[in-house]
Amino acid sequence: MGVTCVTTSMRTLSEIHTEIERLSEERSELWHRLSDTYDPAIRLEIRALDTKLDHLWDEHRALRARVRFGDRDSIVARARVEERLERAA
């Protein structure tokens, strides 16, 4: 049996927040350009940034929960153990 090595690069809350700030500033600048003159291309850029920001905020919330409560798999494992103990009692 071979050994599998999995490495995942998780970003820190600070890195995610920095990227959120950068994209938010970029979106703000696009809104200002759009207010000067309507351009469908700018509107599409804003929508793309909104989607990226939504994903970043989801990642930020998930990481905060992981930091606060632990890994999802370990939480589920603890809950199952507690459930078994309750049934046994």
NUNUPA-86382 format. One record per residue: x, y, z of N, C-alpha, C in turn; residue in three letters. Coordinates in pm, whole numbers, padded with zeros to 5 digits, always signed. Layout:
<rs>
XYZXYZXYZala...
</rs>
This chain:
<rs>
+00084-00118+00000+00000+00000+00000+00089+00124+00000met+00061+00216-00090+00140+00338-00101+00095+00444-00003gly+00179+00539+00018+00147+00650+00107+00102+00768+00022val-00012+00824+00057-00063+00939-00014-00038+01063+00069thr+00020+01161+00006+00047+01287+00074-00041+01395+00013cys-00123+01453+00095-00211+01559+00047-00172+01687+00118val-00141+01786+00039-00112+01916+00099-00212+02016+00044thr-00272+02086+00134-00365+02191+00094-00313+02322+00150thr-00316+02421+00067-00272+02552+00114-00395+02629+00156ser-00412+02642+00286-00523+02719+00338-00476+02861+00362met-00556+02952+00317-00522+03091+00341-00564+03128+00483arg-00498+03228+00533-00533+03277+00666-00647+03377+00655thr-00710+03405+00767-00816+03506+00770-00764+03640+00720leu-00643+03671+00759-00583+03798+00718-00565+03806+00567ser-00519+03697+00506-00501+03695+00361-00634+03710+00288glu-00734+03639+00337-00866+03647+00276-00921+03788+00289ile-00908+03845+00408-00960+03979+00432-00888+04083+00345his-00758+04066+00328-00681+04157+00243-00732+04151+00100thr-00759+04030+00052-00811+04016-00085-00951+04075-00097glu-01032+04058+00006-01166+04117+00007-01157+04269-00003ile-01066+04327+00075-01049+04473+00071-01004+04520-00067glu-00908+04448-00127-00857+04486-00258-00967+04480-00363arg-01045+04372-00364-01152+04358-00462-01264+04460-00437leu-01289+04491-00311-01392+04590-00279-01352+04728-00330ser-01224+04762-00315-01175+04890-00367-01186+04894-00519glu-01149+04783-00582-01158+04776-00728-01304+04790-00774glu-01395+04725-00701-01537+04736-00735-01587+04878-00716arg-01541+04944-00611-01579+05083-00587-01535+05173-00702ser-01412+05153-00748-01362+05232-00861-01446+05206-00986glu-01485+05081-01008-01568+05049-01124-01705+05116-01113leu-01761+05119-00993-01891+05186-00974-01879+05335-01008trp-01767+05396-00968-01747+05539-01001-01737+05560-01152his-01663+05469-01219-01653+05480-01364-01789+05458-01429arg-01866+05365-01375-01998+05337-01430-02093+05455-01409leu-02076+05526-01297-02164+05641-01271-02134+05756-01367ser-02008+05764-01412-01974+05868-01511-02040+05841-01645asp-02030+05717-01689-02090+05680-01817-02123+05532-01815thr-02241+05498-01864-02283+05359-01863-02205+05277-01966tyr-02148+05167-01919-02073+05076-02006-02106+04933-01964asp-02168+04855-02051-02204+04717-02016-02084+04632-01975pro-01967+04660-02029-01847+04584-01994-01810+04607-01847ala-01823+04732-01803-01795+04763-01662-01896+04692-01572ile-02021+04692-01615-02125+04625-01537-02094+04476-01521arg-02044+04413-01628-02006+04272-01622-01888+04250-01527leu-01793+04343-01529-01679+04334-01437-01725+04342-01292glu-01820+04432-01266-01873+04448-01130-01942+04319-01086ile-02020+04259-01174-02087+04132-01140-01985+04022-01111arg-01879+04017-01191-01775+03916-01169-01707+03938-01033ala-01680+04064-01001-01620+04095-00870-01715+04059-00756leu-01844+04086-00775-01943+04051-00673-01942+03901-00646asp-01932+03822-00752-01927+03676-00737-01802+03633-00662thr-01686+03692-00699-01562+03661-00630-01571+03698-00483lys-01628+03816-00455-01641+03861-00316-01734+03769-00236leu-01842+03723-00299-01931+03629-00230-01857+03502-00191asp-01776+03451-00283-01699+03329-00253-01595+03353-00144his-01532+03469-00149-01433+03502-00045-01498+03514+00093leu-01616+03577+00098-01685+03588+00227-01728+03451+00277trp-01770+03362+00186-01804+03225+00227-01682+03154+00283asp-01568+03170+00215-01443+03110+00262-01404+03168+00398glu-01421+03298+00414-01387+03366+00539-01472+03312+00654his-01604+03300+00631-01694+03247+00735-01660+03102+00769arg-01632+03021+00668-01599+02880+00692-01470+02866+00772ala-01370+02947+00738-01243+02941+00811-01260+02989+00955leu-01338+03096+00974-01364+03142+01111-01433+03034+01194arg-01529+02965+01133-01598+02856+01204-01500+02743+01236ala-01412+02711+01141-01315+02603+01162-01219+02640+01274arg-01176+02765+01278-01085+02810+01383-01156+02805+01518val-01280+02847+01520-01354+02856+01647-01399+02719+01698arg-01451+02636+01609-01513+02511+01652-01434+02386+01616phe-01335+02397+01531-01257+02282+01491-01297+02232+01353gly-01226+02131+01308-01251+02072+01178-01388+02006+01175asp-01457+02017+01063-01592+01962+01050-01597+01812+01080arg-01500+01736+01030-01499+01591+01052-01485+01557+01200asp-01401+01631+01272-01386+01603+01415-01511+01643+01493ser-01579+01749+01448-01704+01789+01513-01809+01680+01496ile-01822+01629+01374-01918+01523+01346-01884+01399+01427val-01755+01364+01434-01713+01246+01511-01748+01263+01659ala-01724+01381+01715-01757+01405+01856-01907+01396+01879arg-01985+01449+01785-02131+01444+01798-02180+01300+01795ala-02122+01218+01710-02162+01078+01703-02128+01004+01831arg-02012+01033+01887-01972+00970+02014-02070+01012+02124val-02102+01142+02130-02196+01190+02231-02333+01126+02212glu-02375+01110+02087-02504+01048+02059-02505+00902+02106glu-02396+00831+02082-02387+00692+02128-02390+00684+02280arg-02321+00778+02346-02321+00779+02492-02461+00806+02548leu-02533+00898+02483-02669+00929+02528-02761+00808+02511glu-02747+00736+02401-02830+00618+02378-02797+00508+02476arg-02670+00497+02512-02626+00392+02604-02669+00421+02748ala-02690+00546+02779-02724+00584+02917-02868+00557+02951ala
</rs>
